[in-house]
């Protein structure tokens, strides 16, 4: 598919992001002057499936190069619009369909290239499908959220393993990774059925995975590089710290209860701190490949990254100290950081086009 034909998929993902963020602000207490419909109640599904699911499915479709794989981002993107419009059952069915297409696409890549990182990517897609299936079957968000977290953690870990192929971890570290990933999936199953100590097992596996990534990712070396390479490393390492913090907050059995300030703090430490730090770090590599655009590095990329972390610290401090004003200010700062990053990326693309720099400018 030509890069111009991929633009509608990206736009669907961006629409889901904007609706999801507006719904999140409305949920926390802001008066958002928009007809958000079901976006308030289903903020998580819009962000996880509508935005990230669409873009991750698109990335996998581009990598595989088969036309049928584009059904994944189409279904995920449209599901967000249907959920927002109130067609919840149809939207969740499409979300499940999109995740199953991603599973099939990932498994196809794994069959062609049977590597550990492809197995991990396939496992991540399967976790997303299980979470979506639980939601379609009527399970509460708290019953699916562990699977959604595993989707992100395994997808990101698999991508880091792939990108670190030139400097692979040592055999004992690889074996430890496999054990951690397996415990993570077992923890998902236990947490989703509210088994005793299930959340603890899940949180322990997240903690171990965060420590493994922080210890073994090549970003520990590339942080000493310059320009874009150093920025990417800074984004990744800071994201791993947020994963550790989120896992620590989740150690209590009530952390995935579906409500409460600790629940809010733990989930946003992972979904905002960890996941969006990964987005900020990987976007300068992924979007040029998806859209065939050129990116010129600018130190201004650190501004939205810094704002993301500072505002999230404020939000989580507001959660833990029960200060509503801090929570409100932190949530608004989170949204501002994401929008500022998008604007900075557009500026980098325009500068790259004008200067004719190489696509990744690394």
C-alpha positions as CSV (number, residue, x, y, z in Angstrom):
1,X,0.0,0.0,0.0
2,X,1.3,3.4,-0.9
3,X,2.1,5.8,2.0
4,X,-0.6,8.2,1.0
5,X,-3.2,5.4,1.2
6,X,-2.1,4.8,4.8
7,X,-3.0,8.3,5.9
8,X,-6.7,7.5,6.6
9,X,-5.6,4.8,9.1
10,X,-3.4,7.3,10.9
11,X,-6.3,9.8,10.9
12,X,-8.6,7.2,12.5
13,X,-6.0,6.6,15.2
14,X,-5.6,10.3,15.8
15,X,-9.3,10.8,16.0
16,X,-9.5,8.0,18.6
17,X,-6.7,9.7,20.6
18,X,-8.4,13.1,20.6
19,X,-11.8,11.7,21.6
20,X,-10.1,9.5,24.2
21,X,-8.2,12.4,25.7
22,X,-11.3,14.6,25.8
23,X,-13.2,11.8,27.5
24,X,-10.4,11.4,30.0
25,X,-10.5,15.1,30.9
26,X,-14.2,15.0,31.3
27,X,-14.0,11.9,33.5
28,X,-11.5,13.7,35.8
29,X,-13.7,16.8,36.2
30,X,-13.2,19.2,33.3
31,X,-16.2,20.6,31.5
32,X,-15.4,19.6,27.9
33,X,-17.7,21.3,25.4
34,X,-18.0,18.4,23.1
35,X,-20.7,15.7,22.5
36,X,-18.5,12.9,23.8
37,X,-21.2,10.2,24.0
38,X,-19.7,7.0,25.5
39,X,-16.2,8.4,25.5
40,X,-16.4,9.1,29.2
41,X,-17.3,5.6,30.2
42,X,-15.0,3.9,27.6
43,X,-12.0,6.1,27.8
44,X,-9.6,3.1,28.2
45,X,-10.9,1.2,25.2
46,X,-10.6,4.3,23.0
47,X,-7.0,4.9,24.0
48,X,-5.9,1.2,24.1
49,X,-7.8,-0.1,21.1
50,X,-8.8,2.9,19.0
51,X,-5.5,4.7,19.1
52,X,-2.7,2.3,19.9
53,X,-4.5,-0.7,18.4
54,X,-4.9,1.1,15.1
55,X,-1.3,2.3,14.9
56,X,0.3,-1.0,16.1
57,X,-1.9,-3.0,13.6
58,X,-1.0,-0.6,10.8
59,X,2.7,-1.0,11.6
60,X,2.4,-4.8,11.5
61,X,0.4,-4.6,8.3
62,X,3.1,-2.5,6.6
63,X,5.8,-4.9,7.8
64,X,3.9,-7.9,6.4
65,X,2.8,-6.2,3.2
66,X,-0.3,-8.3,2.7
67,X,-3.6,-6.5,1.9
68,X,-5.7,-8.6,4.3
69,X,-3.7,-7.3,7.3
70,X,-5.1,-3.8,6.8
71,X,-8.4,-5.1,8.0
72,X,-6.9,-4.9,11.5
73,X,-6.3,-1.1,11.7
74,X,-9.6,-0.5,9.8
75,X,-11.6,-2.5,12.4
76,X,-9.7,-0.9,15.4
77,X,-10.1,2.6,14.1
78,X,-13.8,2.3,13.3
79,X,-14.5,0.6,16.6
80,X,-13.6,3.8,18.4
81,X,-16.1,5.9,16.4
82,X,-18.8,3.3,17.0
83,X,-18.2,3.2,20.7
84,X,-18.2,6.9,21.0
85,X,-21.5,7.0,19.0
86,X,-23.1,4.6,21.4
87,X,-23.0,1.4,19.3
88,X,-21.1,-0.3,22.1
89,X,-21.6,-4.0,21.1
90,X,-20.7,-3.4,17.5
91,X,-17.7,-1.3,18.4
92,X,-16.4,-3.9,20.8
93,X,-17.0,-6.7,18.3
94,X,-14.9,-4.7,15.7
95,X,-12.3,-4.1,18.3
96,X,-12.1,-7.9,18.9
97,X,-12.0,-8.5,15.2
98,X,-9.1,-6.0,14.7
99,X,-7.1,-7.6,17.5
100,X,-7.6,-11.1,16.0
101,X,-6.4,-9.8,12.6
102,X,-3.3,-8.5,14.5
103,X,-2.8,-11.9,16.0
104,X,-3.0,-13.6,12.6
105,X,-0.6,-11.0,11.1
106,X,1.8,-11.5,13.9
107,X,1.6,-15.2,13.8
108,X,2.3,-15.1,10.0
109,X,5.4,-13.1,10.6
110,X,6.5,-15.5,13.3
111,X,6.0,-18.5,11.0
112,X,8.1,-16.8,8.4
113,X,10.8,-15.7,10.9
114,X,10.6,-17.9,14.0
115,X,12.5,-15.6,16.4
116,X,11.9,-14.9,20.1
117,X,10.9,-11.3,19.4
118,X,8.2,-12.4,16.9
119,X,6.9,-14.9,19.4
120,X,6.7,-12.1,22.0
121,X,4.9,-9.8,19.6
122,X,2.4,-12.5,18.8
123,X,1.8,-13.1,22.5
124,X,1.2,-9.4,23.0
125,X,-1.4,-9.3,20.3
126,X,-3.1,-12.4,21.8
127,X,-3.3,-10.6,25.2
128,X,-5.0,-7.7,23.5
129,X,-7.5,-10.1,21.9
130,X,-8.2,-11.8,25.2
131,X,-8.9,-8.5,26.9
132,X,-11.2,-7.4,24.1
133,X,-13.0,-10.7,24.2
134,X,-13.6,-10.3,27.9
135,X,-15.0,-6.8,27.4
136,X,-17.3,-8.1,24.6
137,X,-18.5,-10.8,27.0
138,X,-19.5,-8.3,29.6
139,X,-16.5,-8.3,31.9
140,X,-15.7,-5.0,33.6
141,X,-12.7,-2.9,32.5
142,X,-10.9,-4.1,35.6
143,X,-11.1,-7.6,34.3
144,X,-9.6,-6.8,31.0
145,X,-7.1,-4.1,31.9
146,X,-4.3,-6.6,32.9
147,X,-4.5,-8.1,29.5
148,X,-4.3,-4.6,27.9
149,X,-1.2,-3.8,30.0
150,X,0.4,-7.1,28.9
151,X,-0.4,-6.2,25.3
152,X,1.7,-3.0,25.6
153,X,4.5,-4.5,27.7
154,X,5.0,-7.5,25.5
155,X,4.7,-5.5,22.3
156,X,7.3,-3.0,23.4
157,X,9.6,-5.6,24.8
158,X,9.3,-7.6,21.6
159,X,10.1,-4.5,19.5
160,X,13.1,-3.7,21.8
161,X,14.4,-7.3,21.3
162,X,14.1,-6.8,17.6
163,X,15.9,-3.5,17.5
164,X,18.6,-4.8,19.8
165,X,19.5,-7.7,17.5
166,X,23.0,-6.3,16.8
167,X,23.7,-6.3,20.5
168,X,21.5,-9.2,21.8
169,X,21.3,-10.0,25.6
170,X,23.4,-12.8,27.0
171,X,21.9,-16.3,27.0
172,X,21.1,-16.2,30.8
173,X,19.4,-12.8,30.3
174,X,17.3,-14.2,27.4
175,X,16.2,-17.2,29.5
176,X,15.2,-14.8,32.3
177,X,13.2,-12.7,29.9
178,X,11.2,-15.8,28.7
179,X,10.5,-16.7,32.4
180,X,9.3,-13.2,33.1
181,X,7.1,-13.0,30.1
182,X,5.5,-16.4,31.0
183,X,4.9,-15.3,34.6
184,X,3.3,-12.0,33.2
185,X,0.8,-14.0,31.2
186,X,0.0,-16.2,34.1
187,X,-0.4,-13.1,36.3
188,X,-2.9,-11.7,33.7
189,X,-5.0,-14.8,34.0
190,X,-5.0,-14.8,37.8
191,X,-5.6,-11.0,38.0
192,X,-8.5,-11.1,35.6
193,X,-10.4,-13.8,37.6
194,X,-9.6,-12.1,40.9
195,X,-7.6,-15.0,42.2
196,X,-5.9,-14.5,45.6
197,X,-2.5,-12.9,45.1
198,X,-3.2,-12.7,41.3
199,X,-2.6,-9.0,41.1
200,X,0.6,-9.4,43.2
201,X,1.9,-12.0,40.7
202,X,1.0,-9.7,37.8
203,X,2.6,-6.7,39.4
204,X,5.8,-8.7,40.3
205,X,6.1,-9.8,36.7
206,X,5.8,-6.1,35.5
207,X,8.4,-5.1,38.0
208,X,10.7,-7.8,36.8
209,X,10.1,-6.9,33.2
210,X,10.8,-3.2,33.9
211,X,14.0,-4.1,35.6
212,X,15.0,-6.4,32.8
213,X,14.5,-3.7,30.1
214,X,16.3,-1.1,32.2
215,X,19.2,-3.5,32.6
216,X,19.5,-5.0,29.1
217,X,18.2,-2.5,26.6
218,X,20.8,-1.0,24.3
219,X,19.5,2.4,25.3
220,X,21.9,2.2,28.3
221,X,24.7,2.6,25.8
222,X,23.1,4.9,23.3
223,X,22.2,7.4,26.0
224,X,25.8,8.5,25.6
225,X,25.3,9.2,21.9
226,X,24.1,12.5,20.3
227,X,21.1,14.0,18.7
228,X,18.1,11.8,17.9
229,X,19.8,8.6,19.1
230,X,20.3,10.1,22.6
231,X,16.7,11.5,22.7
232,X,15.3,8.0,21.9
233,X,17.4,6.4,24.6
234,X,16.3,9.1,27.1
235,X,12.6,8.4,26.2
236,X,13.0,4.7,26.6
237,X,14.9,4.7,29.9
238,X,12.5,7.2,31.5
239,X,9.6,5.0,30.3
240,X,11.1,1.9,32.0
241,X,11.2,3.9,35.3
242,X,7.5,4.6,35.0
243,X,6.8,0.9,34.4
244,X,8.7,0.1,37.6
245,X,6.7,2.8,39.5
246,X,3.4,1.6,38.1
247,X,4.2,-2.0,39.0
248,X,5.1,-1.0,42.5
249,X,1.8,0.9,43.0
250,X,0.0,-2.2,41.7
251,X,1.5,-4.5,44.3
252,X,-1.6,-4.2,46.5
253,X,-4.5,-6.5,45.8
254,X,-6.9,-3.5,45.4
255,X,-4.8,-1.8,42.8
256,X,-6.9,-3.3,40.0
257,X,-10.2,-2.9,41.8
258,X,-11.6,-0.7,39.0
259,X,-11.8,2.5,41.0
260,X,-9.9,4.6,43.5
261,X,-6.9,6.9,43.6
262,X,-4.2,4.1,43.7
263,X,-5.9,2.4,40.7
264,X,-5.8,5.7,38.8
265,X,-2.1,6.3,39.8
266,X,-0.9,2.8,38.8
267,X,-2.7,2.7,35.5
268,X,-1.6,6.2,34.4
269,X,2.0,5.5,35.5
270,X,1.9,2.6,33.0
271,X,-0.4,3.8,30.2
272,X,0.9,7.4,30.2
273,X,4.4,7.3,31.7
274,X,5.6,4.1,30.2
275,X,3.6,3.7,27.0
276,X,3.7,7.4,25.9
277,X,7.4,7.6,26.7
278,X,7.8,4.7,24.3
279,X,5.7,6.5,21.7
280,X,7.7,9.7,22.0
281,X,10.9,7.6,21.6
282,X,9.8,5.4,18.7
283,X,7.7,7.8,16.7
284,X,10.7,9.5,15.0
285,X,11.6,6.0,13.7
286,X,8.2,4.5,13.0
287,X,6.3,7.4,11.4
288,X,9.0,8.0,8.7
289,X,8.8,4.3,7.8
290,X,5.0,4.3,7.8
291,X,4.4,7.5,5.9
292,X,7.7,7.8,3.9
293,X,8.4,11.2,5.4
294,X,11.7,12.7,6.6
295,X,12.4,13.7,10.2
296,X,14.9,16.3,11.2
297,X,16.0,16.1,14.8
298,X,15.6,19.1,17.0
299,X,16.3,19.5,20.8
300,X,12.8,20.8,21.1
301,X,11.7,17.2,21.2
302,X,12.8,17.1,24.9
303,X,10.2,19.8,25.8
304,X,7.0,17.6,25.4
305,X,8.9,14.6,26.9
306,X,9.8,16.7,30.0
307,X,6.3,18.1,30.2
308,X,4.9,14.6,30.1
309,X,7.0,13.4,33.0
310,X,6.5,16.6,35.1
311,X,2.7,16.6,34.6
312,X,2.5,12.9,35.4
313,X,4.5,13.3,38.6
314,X,2.0,16.1,39.6
315,X,-1.0,13.9,38.7
316,X,0.2,10.8,40.6
317,X,1.2,13.0,43.6
318,X,-2.3,14.3,43.5
319,X,-3.7,10.8,43.5
320,X,-1.6,9.6,46.4
321,X,-2.0,12.7,48.5
322,X,-5.7,13.1,47.6
323,X,-5.2,16.6,46.2
324,X,-7.8,17.1,43.4
325,X,-6.2,20.3,42.1
326,X,-2.9,18.5,41.5
327,X,-4.7,15.7,39.7
328,X,-6.6,18.2,37.5
329,X,-3.5,20.1,36.6
330,X,-1.5,16.9,36.0
331,X,-4.1,15.5,33.7
332,X,-4.3,18.7,31.6
333,X,-0.5,18.7,31.4
334,X,-0.5,15.1,30.1
335,X,-2.8,16.1,27.3
336,X,-0.8,19.2,26.6
337,X,2.4,17.2,26.4
338,X,0.9,14.7,23.8
339,X,-0.5,17.5,21.7
340,X,2.8,19.4,21.9
341,X,4.7,16.3,20.8
342,X,2.4,15.9,17.8
343,X,3.0,19.5,16.9
344,X,6.8,19.1,17.3
345,X,6.8,16.0,15.1
346,X,4.9,17.9,12.4
347,X,7.6,20.6,12.6
348,X,10.4,18.1,12.4
349,X,8.8,16.6,9.3
350,X,8.5,20.0,7.7
351,X,12.1,20.8,8.5
352,X,13.2,17.4,7.2
353,X,11.3,17.9,3.9
354,X,12.9,21.4,3.5
355,X,16.4,20.2,4.3
356,X,16.2,16.8,2.5
357,X,17.7,14.9,5.5
358,X,17.8,11.2,5.7
359,X,14.5,9.6,7.0
360,X,15.7,8.8,10.5
361,X,18.6,11.4,10.8
362,X,20.3,9.2,13.4
